[in-house]
Amino acid sequence: MKMSDLIDGASTFRKSVFKKNKNKYIDLVKNGQHPKALFIGCSDSRVVPNLITNSDPGDLFVYRNVGNFVPPFNPKVEFHGTAAAIEYAVSHLKVSNIIICGHSHCGAIKGVYERETLDMDSMAHLRKWLELGNRAKDMVDKMATKYNFSFDEKLKHTEQISVIFSMQNILTYPKVAQKVMDGTLSIRGWYYKIETGEILFYDEEEMDFLRIV
C-alpha cells in the first residue's frame, strides 16, 4: 500500500463514512468517550480490534504494543505506555472489562525465541521488551520436551500462555486488583486465529482456550 492509497482512504472516510455518521462523531465530542472495555492487543497490522469485534468508535479503548504484553506494575519506570493506558482506562474511563488479546502467527512471540539475534544498536528496546515473553517461553520449552512439540506448536502455545501471564501481571496494578476484588472489573484473555477468524477465550476452570466464535 502506497501513501497515496492511505490519503485516498482518508478522503473516502471523510466524504462517506464520516458524513453518514456525523451525528455520532459530534456526540462523541460533545459527551466524551465512555468505552466499556480496554482492549490490549498486538501492533500486528493483521489484528484490528474494532474490525474483529465489529465495534464502533467509542466502544473500545484500545492499546496495542509488540506482542500484546502487559508488564508487571512498576512505578519506578519513567516511561511506560502500557501502564499509563491501563491506569487511564481503569481509573478515569472506569471500564468494566479488560481484554488481553493474543493472536496466531505472532512475530513478537517468534522474536522471543530469536531475541539474541537482534542487533543491539538498532533494536535495543525491542530486545529488552521481548524479555516479557521469557516466562511463557520457558514453560513451553519444558512442555516441548515432554510432548515433543514442533517449533510451530511451541509458538502457538507460547502465544497463548503469554496471554495468561499478562492476565496475571495486570492484577499487580493496585486499582485493577481492587476493582476485580469488588466485582466491578473483569479480566479476559482472548486468542485470535488470523487464518480462520475464530476467537478463543481462556477458561480458568478448564485451564484452556475455548472457542467464543
Rosetta silent file (secondary structure, phi, psi, omega in degrees, C-alpha in Angstrom):
SEQUENCE: MKMSDLIDGASTFRKSVFKKNKNKYIDLVKNGQHPKALFIGCSDSRVVPNLITNSDPGDLFVYRNVGNFVPPFNPKVEFHGTAAAIEYAVSHLKVSNIIICGHSHCGAIKGVYERETLDMDSMAHLRKWLELGNRAKDMVDKMATKYNFSFDEKLKHTEQISVIFSMQNILTYPKVAQKVMDGTLSIRGWYYKIETGEILFYDEEEMDFLRIV
SCORE:     score description
SCORE:     0.000 S_00000001
   1 L     0.000  129.039 -179.725    0.000    0.000    0.000 S_00000001
   2 L   -90.090  162.965  178.430    1.360    3.400   -1.036 S_00000001
   3 H   -59.496  -35.210  179.038    0.989    6.655    0.888 S_00000001
   4 H   -62.611  -32.437  177.803   -1.351    7.875   -1.848 S_00000001
   5 H   -66.103  -39.674  179.226   -3.638    4.928   -1.087 S_00000001
   6 H   -66.187  -40.893  178.625   -3.826    5.976    2.562 S_00000001
   7 H   -64.659  -42.077  177.160   -4.619    9.562    1.599 S_00000001
   8 H   -62.377  -38.857  178.798   -7.335    8.357   -0.779 S_00000001
   9 H   -64.621  -40.950  178.180   -8.706    6.196    2.020 S_00000001
  10 H   -63.376  -38.488  178.540   -8.784    9.152    4.396 S_00000001
  11 H   -65.426  -42.855  178.754  -10.647   11.166    1.788 S_00000001
  12 H   -62.693  -41.132  178.592  -13.180    8.374    1.275 S_00000001
  13 H   -58.442  -49.837 -176.308  -13.710    8.118    5.031 S_00000001
  14 H   -64.808  -40.098 -175.084  -14.439   11.829    5.398 S_00000001
  15 H   -80.615  -23.779 -174.819  -16.732   12.029    2.376 S_00000001
  16 H  -117.040  -69.709 -174.497  -18.607    8.787    3.006 S_00000001
  17 H   -62.185  -50.590 -178.843  -18.262    7.072    6.405 S_00000001
  18 H   -62.254  -42.683 -177.808  -17.915   10.251    8.462 S_00000001
  19 H   -60.443  -42.027 -179.211  -20.689   12.005    6.571 S_00000001
  20 H   -69.414  -27.731 -175.542  -23.132    9.147    7.200 S_00000001
  21 L  -116.030   24.914 -173.725  -22.242    9.007   10.915 S_00000001
  22 H   -56.015  -42.879 -178.250  -21.580   12.700   11.550 S_00000001
  23 H   -62.698  -35.832  179.118  -24.054   12.991   14.413 S_00000001
  24 H   -66.788  -41.345  179.403  -22.434   10.087   16.243 S_00000001
  25 H   -67.193  -37.942  177.163  -18.993   11.665   15.982 S_00000001
  26 H   -63.347  -40.778  178.263  -20.368   15.003   17.159 S_00000001
  27 H   -63.173  -39.182  178.873  -21.961   13.241   20.140 S_00000001
  28 H   -64.892  -32.511  176.301  -18.625   11.592   20.992 S_00000001
  29 H   -74.464  -45.434 -176.405  -17.004   15.020   21.046 S_00000001
  30 H   -66.017  -44.236 -173.580  -19.826   16.674   22.990 S_00000001
  31 H  -105.208   -2.386  178.518  -20.297   13.958   25.608 S_00000001
  32 L    79.692  176.082  179.514  -16.854   12.385   25.574 S_00000001
  33 L   -92.102  142.331  178.517  -15.890    8.740   25.309 S_00000001
  34 L  -138.085   59.610 -179.837  -17.409    6.096   27.534 S_00000001
  35 L   -66.404  149.788  179.807  -15.929    2.778   26.399 S_00000001
  36 L   -95.450  -12.139 -175.978  -16.890   -0.308   28.342 S_00000001
  37 E  -141.016  143.565  166.434  -13.679   -2.217   27.641 S_00000001
  38 E   -95.432  124.468 -179.955   -9.940   -1.732   27.452 S_00000001
  39 E  -110.103  111.905  177.054   -8.601   -3.857   24.596 S_00000001
  40 E  -101.941  109.670 -176.362   -4.882   -4.649   24.864 S_00000001
  41 E  -127.258 -178.373 -179.030   -3.788   -6.137   21.568 S_00000001
  42 E   -88.176  150.952  177.639   -0.763   -6.622   19.383 S_00000001
  43 L   -71.359   -8.306 -179.669    0.567   -3.981   16.995 S_00000001
  44 L   -47.818  128.673 -175.448    0.466   -6.607   14.233 S_00000001
  45 L   -65.556  -14.956 -178.921   -1.180   -4.996   11.198 S_00000001
  46 L   -87.557   -6.927 -176.844   -3.346   -8.088   10.666 S_00000001
  47 L  -114.359  103.671 -175.878   -5.074   -7.738   14.037 S_00000001
  48 L  -115.276  104.437 -171.828   -7.536   -4.832   14.039 S_00000001
  49 H   -51.972  -49.432 -178.290   -9.575   -4.722   17.291 S_00000001
  50 H   -66.346  -28.754  179.265  -12.604   -2.781   16.016 S_00000001
  51 H   -72.163  -47.972 -175.016  -12.727   -4.958   12.908 S_00000001
  52 H   -75.569  -16.832  176.671  -12.613   -8.332   14.649 S_00000001
  53 L  -105.645   -0.623 -179.322  -15.153   -7.238   17.281 S_00000001
  54 L    51.621   45.353 -177.736  -17.364   -5.328   14.824 S_00000001
  55 L  -107.719  161.075 -175.301  -17.352   -2.374   17.231 S_00000001
  56 L  -102.030  165.900  172.288  -17.769    1.350   16.609 S_00000001
  57 L   -54.263  134.177 -178.028  -15.726    4.401   17.581 S_00000001
  58 L    95.717  -13.568 -177.740  -16.229    4.992   21.300 S_00000001
  59 L   -83.020  -37.873 -176.006  -16.846    1.320   22.115 S_00000001
  60 E  -122.288  138.476  166.850  -13.264    0.234   22.877 S_00000001
  61 E   -96.220  112.050 -169.151  -10.317    1.969   24.497 S_00000001
  62 E  -106.343  131.553  170.811   -7.527    0.321   22.511 S_00000001
  63 E  -129.515  126.376 -178.727   -3.879   -0.055   23.423 S_00000001
  64 E  -122.708  138.711  174.055   -1.581   -2.025   21.139 S_00000001
  65 E  -142.916  174.551  179.978    2.040   -2.978   21.612 S_00000001
  66 L   -68.593  111.134  176.490    4.513   -5.504   20.242 S_00000001
  67 L    91.117    2.387 -177.063    3.307   -8.889   21.475 S_00000001
  68 L    47.465   39.927  178.907    0.284   -7.622   23.488 S_00000001
  69 L   -82.861  144.966  169.762    2.420   -7.934   26.629 S_00000001
  70 L  -115.518  110.718  178.417    1.388   -6.467   29.979 S_00000001
  71 L   -71.439  156.352  174.569    4.445   -5.763   32.155 S_00000001
  72 L   -63.269  156.468  177.102    4.114   -6.076   35.950 S_00000001
  73 L   -59.245  129.196  179.411    3.298   -2.917   37.900 S_00000001
  74 L  -155.405   91.701 -176.334    6.455   -0.857   38.434 S_00000001
  75 L   -67.967   -7.721 -179.745    6.017    2.834   39.326 S_00000001
  76 L   -82.966  -12.706  177.731    9.789    3.381   39.105 S_00000001
  77 L   -72.275  128.584 -174.384    9.759    3.046   35.308 S_00000001
  78 L   -69.860  -45.732 -178.855    9.994    6.559   33.842 S_00000001
  79 L  -125.320  120.317 -174.875    8.093    5.968   30.596 S_00000001
  80 L  -148.100   89.872 -175.567    5.590    3.178   30.421 S_00000001
  81 H   -61.308  -40.386 -177.894    2.867    3.446   27.782 S_00000001
  82 H   -64.491  -45.754  179.668    1.119    0.188   28.652 S_00000001
  83 H   -63.329  -40.301  179.826    0.826    1.057   32.346 S_00000001
  84 H   -62.477  -41.277  179.030   -0.404    4.559   31.520 S_00000001
  85 H   -64.843  -41.353  178.981   -3.130    3.137   29.271 S_00000001
  86 H   -62.652  -47.802 -177.987   -4.230    0.672   31.960 S_00000001
  87 H   -63.893  -41.422 -179.584   -4.379    3.364   34.643 S_00000001
  88 H   -65.048  -44.338 -178.155   -6.268    5.798   32.405 S_00000001
  89 H   -65.994  -40.854 -174.630   -8.798    3.179   31.310 S_00000001
  90 H   -81.351  -45.862 -173.811   -9.431    1.822   34.804 S_00000001
  91 H   -86.862  -33.762 -177.101   -9.251    4.948   36.953 S_00000001
  92 H   -98.364  -52.506 -178.921  -10.523    7.634   34.580 S_00000001
  93 L   -79.456  -19.499  177.769  -12.695    5.911   31.988 S_00000001
  94 L    56.349   49.600  176.621  -13.839    3.296   34.509 S_00000001
  95 L   -64.255  153.070 -179.870  -14.057    0.432   32.027 S_00000001
  96 L  -103.136   -8.475  178.239  -15.768   -2.707   33.287 S_00000001
  97 E  -138.726  143.658  169.818  -13.768   -5.161   31.147 S_00000001
  98 E  -122.292  124.096  178.212  -10.158   -5.606   30.137 S_00000001
  99 E  -110.784  123.160  173.760   -9.454   -7.872   27.184 S_00000001
 100 E  -106.999  113.256 -169.887   -5.885   -9.042   26.578 S_00000001
 101 E  -115.615  111.830  171.418   -5.844  -10.473   23.080 S_00000001
 102 E   -89.744 -179.333 -178.879   -3.038  -12.562   21.647 S_00000001
 103 E  -156.963  163.733  178.721   -3.055  -13.996   18.151 S_00000001
 104 L   -73.396  156.930  176.250   -1.699  -16.696   15.877 S_00000001
 105 L    56.257   40.938 -176.411    1.491  -16.241   13.850 S_00000001
 106 L   -78.959  120.042 -179.804    2.727  -13.538   16.214 S_00000001
 107 H   -65.776  -31.304  179.226    6.069  -12.105   15.144 S_00000001
 108 H   -65.536  -42.765 -179.951    6.799  -10.907   18.672 S_00000001
 109 H   -66.170  -40.222  174.579    6.481  -14.411   20.115 S_00000001
 110 H   -61.822  -36.413  178.452    8.741  -15.766   17.402 S_00000001
 111 H   -64.982  -28.123  176.663   11.089  -12.935   18.313 S_00000001
 112 H   -60.406  -37.606  179.449   11.191  -14.161   21.914 S_00000001
 113 H   -77.948  -18.720 -176.615   12.862  -17.311   20.603 S_00000001
 114 L  -116.742   17.889 -172.287   15.214  -15.317   18.373 S_00000001
 115 H   -56.487  -39.212 -175.862   15.881  -12.385   20.709 S_00000001
 116 H   -68.133  -14.775  179.838   19.626  -12.926   20.922 S_00000001
 117 H   -88.768   -8.409 -178.890   19.963  -12.485   17.160 S_00000001
 118 L   -74.202  138.679 -177.813   18.517   -8.953   17.243 S_00000001
 119 L   -65.699  129.700 -176.623   21.031   -6.174   16.725 S_00000001
 120 L   -66.250  -33.948 -176.900   21.879   -4.403   19.983 S_00000001
 121 L   -76.803  -47.058 -174.693   22.280   -0.974   18.388 S_00000001
 122 L   -90.172  -15.797 -176.579   19.184   -0.794   16.202 S_00000001
 123 L  -133.350   34.991 -177.607   16.836   -2.970   18.299 S_00000001
 124 H   -61.603  -43.091 -179.812   17.941   -2.438   21.902 S_00000001
 125 H   -67.695  -38.905  179.631   14.444   -1.511   23.106 S_00000001
 126 H   -65.705  -43.577  178.304   12.853   -4.420   21.278 S_00000001
 127 H   -56.624  -44.654 -179.415   15.339   -6.904   22.747 S_00000001
 128 H   -66.990  -44.628 -177.971   14.510   -5.683   26.240 S_00000001
 129 H   -60.207  -39.799 -176.876   10.753   -5.641   25.636 S_00000001
 130 H   -68.371  -11.663  174.298   10.717   -9.223   24.375 S_00000001
 131 H   -60.033  -23.670  179.328   12.045  -10.394   27.742 S_00000001
 132 H   -63.673  -17.552  178.042    8.409  -10.175   28.832 S_00000001
 133 H   -92.303   -0.935 -173.800    7.795  -13.348   26.842 S_00000001
 134 H   -65.206  -37.464 -179.298   10.513  -15.363   28.572 S_00000001
 135 H   -62.054  -43.788  178.599    8.271  -16.870   31.267 S_00000001
 136 H   -65.457  -42.108  179.233    5.903  -18.266   28.645 S_00000001
 137 H   -61.234  -45.390 -179.013    8.816  -19.477   26.535 S_00000001
 138 H   -61.447  -40.897  179.063   10.435  -21.235   29.490 S_00000001
 139 H   -64.998  -43.457 -178.337    7.202  -23.009   30.365 S_00000001
 140 H   -69.232  -35.234  176.629    6.649  -24.130   26.786 S_00000001
 141 H   -58.598  -39.765  178.236   10.250  -25.301   26.456 S_00000001
 142 H   -68.557  -40.900  178.228    9.624  -27.671   29.385 S_00000001
 143 H   -65.019  -37.781 -176.799    6.331  -28.841   27.858 S_00000001
 144 H   -63.306  -35.992  178.440    8.012  -29.357   24.468 S_00000001
 145 H   -63.448  -39.396 -178.181   10.495  -31.783   25.970 S_00000001
 146 H   -76.084  -40.227 -172.351    7.655  -33.876   27.387 S_00000001
 147 H  -106.517    2.225  176.653    5.276  -33.697   24.418 S_00000001
 148 L    57.576   50.651  179.713    7.754  -33.399   21.553 S_00000001
 149 L   -66.639  145.778  166.239    6.292  -30.169   20.145 S_00000001
 150 L   -76.342  169.808 -179.650    7.281  -28.923   16.723 S_00000001
 151 H   -63.496  -39.536  178.177    8.538  -25.324   16.575 S_00000001
 152 H   -63.221  -38.059  177.558    5.160  -24.148   15.245 S_00000001
 153 H   -66.521  -38.857  177.120    3.409  -25.881   18.141 S_00000001
 154 H   -61.156  -42.862 -179.517    5.786  -24.208   20.573 S_00000001
 155 H   -62.880  -43.890 -179.266    4.950  -20.816   19.091 S_00000001
 156 H   -61.186  -46.683 -179.784    1.199  -21.417   19.358 S_00000001
 157 H   -65.920  -36.351  178.774    1.413  -22.477   22.995 S_00000001
 158 H   -67.866  -39.277  176.157    3.712  -19.571   23.809 S_00000001
 159 H   -57.063  -42.701 -176.855    1.300  -17.120   22.177 S_00000001
 160 H   -77.572  -42.982 -177.935   -1.496  -18.413   24.395 S_00000001
 161 H   -68.005  -31.136  177.714    0.446  -18.822   27.634 S_00000001
 162 H   -64.961  -30.280  174.821    1.872  -15.314   27.341 S_00000001
 163 H   -64.197  -41.909  179.835   -1.727  -14.045   27.433 S_00000001
 164 H   -63.419  -42.875  178.793   -2.249  -15.907   30.716 S_00000001
 165 H   -66.425  -34.753  175.877    0.886  -14.384   32.225 S_00000001
 166 H   -66.825  -35.222  175.353   -0.252  -10.922   31.091 S_00000001
 167 H   -62.775  -36.870  176.805   -3.578  -11.583   32.838 S_00000001
 168 H   -70.921  -41.649 -178.575   -1.600  -12.315   35.991 S_00000001
 169 H   -63.180  -37.679 -176.207    0.625   -9.262   35.548 S_00000001
 170 H   -67.553  -22.045  177.204   -2.273   -6.861   35.170 S_00000001
 171 L   -75.638   -7.184  175.061   -3.526   -7.912   38.602 S_00000001
 172 L   -81.461   -8.736  175.833   -0.347   -6.409   40.100 S_00000001
 173 L   -80.963  119.668 -170.779   -1.785   -2.956   39.303 S_00000001
 174 H   -53.399  -45.419 -177.724   -3.421   -1.882   42.594 S_00000001
 175 H   -68.202  -35.086  177.320   -6.541   -0.271   41.131 S_00000001
 176 H   -63.749  -49.645 -179.359   -7.091   -3.228   38.802 S_00000001
 177 H   -59.364  -41.901 -179.694   -6.809   -5.715   41.664 S_00000001
 178 H   -61.743  -45.061 -176.973   -9.160   -3.633   43.829 S_00000001
 179 H   -72.228  -32.207  174.862  -11.842   -3.432   41.146 S_00000001
 180 H   -65.806  -41.775  179.967  -11.578   -7.132   40.322 S_00000001
 181 H   -63.272  -38.729 -178.335  -11.999   -7.931   44.005 S_00000001
 182 L   -88.970    3.842  172.147  -15.116   -5.774   44.356 S_00000001
 183 L    82.713   13.902 -179.730  -16.637   -7.210   41.168 S_00000001
 184 L  -100.066    0.000 -179.512  -16.660   -4.056   39.028 S_00000001
 185 L  -143.572  135.550  177.707  -13.943   -5.174   36.619 S_00000001
 186 E  -118.407  141.358  176.882  -13.361   -8.403   34.686 S_00000001
 187 E  -108.067  127.620 -177.476  -10.120   -9.557   33.060 S_00000001
 188 E  -127.542  137.304  176.953  -10.479  -11.656   29.919 S_00000001
 189 E  -107.338  124.546  179.914   -7.865  -13.446   27.849 S_00000001
 190 E  -119.217  159.437  176.163   -8.524  -13.872   24.134 S_00000001
 191 E  -140.891  116.225 -176.274   -6.667  -15.530   21.284 S_00000001
 192 E   -98.779  126.522  178.793   -7.450  -14.536   17.701 S_00000001
 193 L   -96.296  105.796 -175.284   -6.721  -17.004   14.902 S_00000001
 194 L   -58.205  -38.866 -172.122   -5.875  -14.927   11.842 S_00000001
 195 L   -75.456  -16.524 -178.840   -6.278  -17.819    9.430 S_00000001
 196 L  -123.308  -15.814 -176.488   -9.842  -18.731   10.478 S_00000001
 197 L    81.458    1.109 -179.340  -11.264  -15.580   12.075 S_00000001
 198 L   -74.628  148.931  171.237  -12.011  -17.548   15.266 S_00000001
 199 E  -120.613  127.552  176.660  -11.632  -16.005   18.703 S_00000001
 200 E  -105.549  153.322  174.914  -10.835  -18.230   21.681 S_00000001
 201 E  -123.858  151.972 -179.787  -11.125  -17.243   25.335 S_00000001
 202 E   -83.847  119.272  177.990   -9.200  -18.511   28.319 S_00000001
 203 E   -97.561  113.385 -175.080  -11.423  -20.605   30.570 S_00000001
 204 L   -66.853  -32.330  178.873   -9.889  -20.694   34.051 S_00000001
 205 L   -69.672  -44.084  179.951  -11.844  -23.792   35.085 S_00000001
 206 L   -80.085  -18.026 -176.129  -10.813  -25.762   32.018 S_00000001
 207 L    54.826   45.857 -177.473   -7.353  -24.114   32.029 S_00000001
 208 E  -156.170  162.801  175.831   -7.577  -23.938   28.249 S_00000001
 209 E   -90.686  121.262 -178.251   -8.559  -21.633   25.396 S_00000001
 210 E  -114.416  154.410 -174.952  -12.068  -22.382   24.184 S_00000001
 211 E   -74.238  130.977  170.267  -13.854  -21.027   21.147 S_00000001
 212 L   -89.880  -55.255  179.834  -16.128  -17.990   21.514 S_00000001
 213 L  -139.598    0.000    0.000  -16.935  -17.585   17.818 S_00000001
